Amino acid sequence: MMMSKTDRSQQALNWLNSEKKKDNLEIKLTKEKIVSEIKKIKKETIFPKTKKLTLWQKVKILLLGN
């Protein structure tokens, strides 16, 4: 039995739409995984707390370089 051109086109469109749905689901799951991994990271790991310097310590750093 021969398929008409419109049947093949419709079949191709159906396949394309199902692939799009699969891809969107995969993207959504990947995004959720990345977000959960980011939430696990502590703020201190990215931005370590710095010790408060006194005015004189800041002046010393400016003058001596460290």
Secondary structure, DSSP 8 states (H G I E B T S, - for coil): ----HHHHHHHHHHHHHHHHHHHHHHHHHHHHHHHHHHHHS-HHHHS-------HHHHHHHHHH--
